Amino acid sequence: MTQRFPTQQKIAATYMRGGTSKGVFFRLEDLPEAARVPGSARDALLMRVIGSPDPYGKQTDGMGGATSSTSKCVIIAKSSEPNHDVDYLYGQVSIDQAFVDWSGNCGNLSSAVGPFAIANGFIDPAKLPRDGRVTIRIWQANIGKTILAHVPMQDGQVQELGDFELDGVTFPAAEIELEFLDPAEDDGDGGGAMFPTGALVDTLDVPGVGQFEATMINSGIPTVFLNAEALGLKGTELQPDINNDAALLARLEQIRAHAALRMGLIDHLEAAKTRQHTPKIAFVAAPTEYTSSSGKVITPNDVDVLVRALSMGKLHHAMMATCAVAIATAASIPGTLVNRAAGGGARSAVRFGHPSGTLRVGAEAIQRDGQWTVTRAIMSRSARVLMEGFVRVP
């Protein structure tokens, strides 16, 4: 008797680049009924779409690109929050393990949410100008935050092409300005204040690894900053320098886990294994000349500080936009490790060097009753539809 197998199901989807990331975007209403609510059915679906878990680490049988920047899914729905246009839910899909991390936002893909919302009928046509810019109010459902996306329009459609260049993205596109409002409030998952330990600089004691000065901050995304020199690094490293060093990656993961515990993001160290998306771990250094991954020479005059950040256990090829918010916030507050590496003093914006080049981010940090907070962070990204239609899922 011939064995019979089920057929694949078709699910409407759009494959989009946002900033230096790519992801599969869904309308909530297009998902199978069981996947319209949080839970195992939704996670299983998204993992299969992306091609995870994959012990080969390639995601060949899915839409993922086998990097943290390309193993992502987004679900968009009409907003449940007053004075917002859409709800934006982001899932970071593990490449080699069977889980989806819902603990944080993707700032890069945030730039694609506005264009997706416009193209998929979430925005009242009367609100859309034929030419100019429209502001889309986005509710970031993972962390309970508001993002304003200022999307360019041309001839009544989203303008995707333009002359805005973003290091880490090969081709120019139209500029989308993002405003992250009150990014340092409670992250909704136990993180609490902007500096969860109450200190601008802490000492992390990691058994078997060492003691490290660290700035641990909740702004954009929970992040722990270290001095590159303390790790035996320069801050000019590119991906192969870090990602090919298994011993270094293991040390950094141990530090990240202990930082997560100190920040109140996990209750025990083992929990860090299934919370890979947050906190991020990054290291900083004073400006010095280096050559970016594209061959572009970055001089000390081009940047205020050097920053390298890891995502899902690997060095990011550029910089996560949410981590860029954390960088800008920390740089604006005298005394943090980022601020010290940038030369100290107060500032409202920072230009930092990352593996692919440079990025400028603004942040408005203020001190109230002895506590630091940030009212907004601003940066420019770009986005583009790569493919639209249906994904097929077994």
Secondary structure, DSSP 8 states (H G I E B T S, - for coil): --------EEEEEEEEEETTEEEEEEEGGGS-GGGSSSSHHHHHHHHHHHT-S-TTSS-TTSS--SSGGGSEEEEEEE-SSTT-SEEEEEEEE-SSSS-EE-SS--HHHHHHHHHHHHHTT-S-GGG--SSEEEEEEEEETTTTEEEEEEEEEETTEE----SB--TT-SS-B--EEEEEESTTS--SSS--SSSTTS-SSEEEEETTTEEEEEEEEESSSEEEEEETGGGT--S---HHHHHT-HHHHHHHHHHHHHHHHHTTS-SSGGGGGG--SSSEEEEEE----EE-TTS-EE-TTT-SEEEEEEETTEE-SS--HHHHHHHHHHHTSTTSHHHHHTTSS--SEEEEEETTEEEEEEEEEEEETTEEEEEEEEEEE-EEEEEEEEEEE-
